[in-house]
Amino acid sequence: MSTPQRTLTGATLDVDHSDPVYRAWLKEAVRRVQADANRSADTHLLLFPLPERWGIDLYLKDESTHPTGSLKHRLARSLFLYGLCNGWIRPGRPVIEASSGSTAVSEAYFAKLIGVPFIAVMPRTTSAEKCRLIEFHGGRCHFVDDPRTMYEASAALAAETGGHYMDQFTYAERATDWRGNNNIAESIFRQLRRERFPEPAWIVATAGTGGTSATLARYVHYMQHDTRICVADPENSCFFQGWTTADPDVACDSASRIEGIGRPRMEPSFVPGAIDRMMKVPDAASVAAVRALEAVIGRKAGGSTGTGLWSALKLVAEMVAEGRRGSVVTLLCDPGDRYLDKYYSDAWLAAQGLDIAPYTEAIDSLLRTGVWPGGKPSREPAVQ
Ligand SMILES: *Cc1c(COP(=O)(O)O)cnc(C)c1O
């Protein structure tokens, strides 16, 4: 068919599907993306040691070892395959994304792999290091003054250039194969097979697009597992409020300090009905947890890993209190060396007015005694 068509993302589809040159290009592009997956090893499931007498095993799925260093490698691969197979990504036309972070880095990598230009639309305040990584992978950074205009600016740029606006915040949940195909959930369950508690009581995720939590939850339901999915939400994010009030229109003004997660609106890709529980996590608790991670397993990670770990430790404390044995899995989302001047900097903490001491103490006390000190830390809302 050669008539121009409108795609869902608004670009004009002006490629002739019967053109053998396009078909050969498409085949080769899909092959290259699939070959990247085929060359990649699975990511590790690391053990976070807990006192033996509790009978509880805590794991971190280490997503920092993907070729582009974060769990966004999985998302970018899925979005590229989805866009290619839908006929949305075309030879010589740019792929455009609204992202100030890891997604743009991973997408720049895949764009280069299949030989199309990549443009990241990001707030002017984005760190130079982020832009450097995108440019390292051959992408270009397009800055906007008002972060709220990122989405429209991306769509406009796609229309202007005849490119494709990838739109992670809409398509993350549907681009991923939630039934299997070695998605993150299937990989976790396979790696747990020889553990003493192969079906975890809880899997904890954090939400940026919401895609990871949707994949985990759908897979668990599809496979009829008893595992429950908990999503940890940082300050300055409206997912928790949207989930508790079932209001898809909640919004908040300020930006999340925990990079990669927390959004000012209920993103279409977040699937609240699929998950079992949410926790609101203070930013200081996220930082305390990610520093505790280094003390316990000798690895630095990004802030979102701390947000998830804090929630996972609370779930462990609940299980200890109930005398329940079992396993809990959370995610190591990206490496900490990207954030040395942030979550690992006391000067940054001071400038942000964050005091992590009470939360560090809470974690130490839990790991010593199995008891969450003084009940719930005071800044968390009662509904959890
Ligand atoms: C995107 C991201 C997440 C959350 O994953 P989603 O699937 O988008 O919800 C967590 N941590 C980091 C560092 C991320 O970049």
The ligand as an SDF file (V2000), in Angstrom:
LIG
                    3D

 15 15  0  0  0  0  0  0  0  0999 V2000
   12.8270    4.0930   34.3720 C   0  0  0  0  0  0  0  0  0  0  0  0
   13.5040    3.8070   35.6370 C   0  0  0  0  0  0  0  0  0  0  0  0
   12.8290    3.1280   36.6770 C   0  0  0  0  0  0  0  0  0  0  0  0
   11.3830    2.7020   36.5970 C   0  0  0  0  0  0  0  0  0  0  0  0
   11.0480    1.8620   35.5220 O   0  0  0  0  0  0  0  0  0  0  0  0
    9.7000    1.9950   34.7000 P   0  0  0  0  0  0  0  0  0  0  0  0
    9.5540    0.6880   34.0260 O   0  0  0  0  0  0  0  0  0  0  0  0
    9.8620    3.1140   33.7110 O   0  0  0  0  0  0  0  0  0  0  0  0
    8.5710    2.2930   35.6150 O   0  0  0  0  0  0  0  0  0  0  0  0
   13.5440    2.9000   37.8460 C   0  0  0  0  0  0  0  0  0  0  0  0
   14.8180    3.3130   37.9930 N   0  0  0  0  0  0  0  0  0  0  0  0
   15.4850    3.9480   37.0160 C   0  0  0  0  0  0  0  0  0  0  0  0
   16.9020    4.3760   37.2390 C   0  0  0  0  0  0  0  0  0  0  0  0
   14.8550    4.2150   35.7990 C   0  0  0  0  0  0  0  0  0  0  0  0
   15.5190    4.8520   34.8360 O   0  0  0  0  0  0  0  0  0  0  0  0
  1  2  1  0
  2  3  1  0
  2 14  2  0
  3  4  1  0
  3 10  2  0
  4  5  1  0
  5  6  1  0
  6  7  2  0
  6  8  1  0
  6  9  1  0
 10 11  1  0
 11 12  2  0
 12 13  1  0
 12 14  1  0
 14 15  1  0
M  END
$$$$
